[in-house]
């Protein structure tokens, strides 16, 4: 049983990537983002609207969820501002 509570037997060998398994369009996802939906809500909607997600193996589901979390739930790391880091940021920004 994976993180989403689905036990799957079988494999991914029968899947053909035709980009038709996802029922949500890019426009729908953008609307969700603009309305302030959390990343977890978007990921849940993507999984619910996927024709193939439930048929994937547990490992593939976890891999898919991690990839979507990186895309829709970004994390931010804050560093202490020092003269060296400020110079590096301005240098990188201007080049």
N, C-alpha and C positions, 0 to 999 in steps of 0.2 A: 504494500500500500504506500503510495507516494505522498508528497506534501499536500496534495489536493484530495487525497482519499480515494484514488482510483487504482485498482489492481488490474493489470493488463497482461495477458499472455499473448505471445506472438512476436512479430518483429516488424521492422520498418522496411523490409525488402520489397514489399508490395506497393509502396507509395511511389507515385509518379508526381514530380513537382510541376504542376501546370498553373500555379498561382490562382486556382479557382476554389481552393478549400476554405478560404477565409471569406465569410459573408460580410464583414465590416469593410467599408471602403476607407481610403485615406481621408476622404472628406468627413466621414463619420467620426474618425479618431480625432481629427483636428477640431471638430465641434465639441467633442468631449473635453479636449484640452482647454479650449477657450472658455468653456463653461465652468472650469475650475475642478474638473474631476481629478481625483488622486491617481497616482500611477498604478496603485493596486487595483483600483476600479477599472481602469483601462485594460490592464492585463487580464482581469477576470472576464471582461466583456470579449476580449480577443479569444480566450480559451473557450468560452461558451459558444462563440460564433464560428468556431473552427470545425470543419467536417472531420478532420483527421486527428485532432488532439486526443480524443478518448481512445483511439486505436493505437496510439504510440506506446512504446514500452515505458516503464517507469523511469529508466535512465534518460530516455529521449524527452520525456515530459519535464524532468528536472532541468535538463540542458536548455530546453526551450524557454522555461520560466526564468532561468538566470539571464538568458540573452534579452528577454523582454524587460526584465528588471533593470538591466543596464541601460536600455533604451528609454524607458518610460518613467523610471524612478532614479534619476541621477543623484549622485551624492556629491557633496562639496566639502573640501578640506580647507580649513582656514589656517594660514601660517602667520607667524608674527612678522610684521613688517620691519625689515632692517634696511639700512642703506644699500647693502649688497643685493637684497632681493628686489628692492625698488628699481635699482639700476638695471638688473637683469630683465625685469618686466618691461620697462620702457625700451630697452634695447631690442627685446624680442618683438615688441609691438611695432617698432619703427622699421624693422627689417623683414 
